[in-house]
Amino acid sequence: MNFDLPRNVILPVDDVDVRLDPGPHPFERDNAKAIAENWRREMGANPALYDGTVVLLSALAYRDSRLVGRCHAVKYSTFMLWRKNRDVAGAEHAYAHAVLVAGDNALVAIRMGGHTVNAGRVYFAAGSFEPVDFRDGLVDVDFNMIREVREETGLDLSGAERGRRYHALSTPSGTVIFRRYRVSEPADEIARRISAFVAAEAEPEIDGPVIVRHATDLPDGLMGHMKPLIEWHFAHRGESP
């Protein structure tokens, strides 16, 4: 089985061994015409899209508190067709979240900009893994987290306190690998800094910050995978798992 991990439950993860296979992903190789046709439609609806490079999984398993998997570099246009056919065998998506915890224990998420694929949706600043996130063929999850947070919010989390381990939540729509990053500033100050960064950007990816102060403080537009992560954080507020 290409994908062998429990679904819809938060898993402790001590190590992420996901490697970049230099060969083509079978989904991209076998669907070139459909990918091109779908991309023309996507561009017609949103000319701001860019056909860059992301990665798509061809295998992922959970073994002894480890995530072990294989992925391939694909065009973003390939990913866009796949997300309309998520039940296709042999392909899944994984991404990472730096769960940003403020000094007052509130969470700071973001709302995506109107020109993006996930316009108006709320989640922690994040993006798909890209080839730049791999070291000697092995994914560097923290590098991806810090890079994406900096690009979207202007915040540098490289010196922030990190949770001692990762966790993961796998659903039919994808697998999110997450880790808490704690900073000393209160949520309102972090939000102010993010808003100032967004205001200074010519083409910001996000509309702005979203503060979550308790487990039932669920904003409009919240992505489906976020509710379990928010509940998990506030259930473990006194811990550093």
Secondary structure, DSSP 4 states (H G I P E B T S, - for coil): --EE--SSSEEEESEEEEEEESSPPHHHHH-HHHHHHHHHHHHHH-TT----EEEEEEEEEEETTEEEEEEEEEEHHHHHHHTT-TT-TT-B-EEEEEEEE-TTS-EEEEEE-TTSTTTT-EESS--B--GGGEETTEE-HHHHHHHHHHHHH----TTSEE-SSEEEEEETTEEEEEEEEE-SS-HHHHHHHHHHHHHH-SS-SEEEEEEE-STT---TTB-TTHHHHHHHHHHTTT---
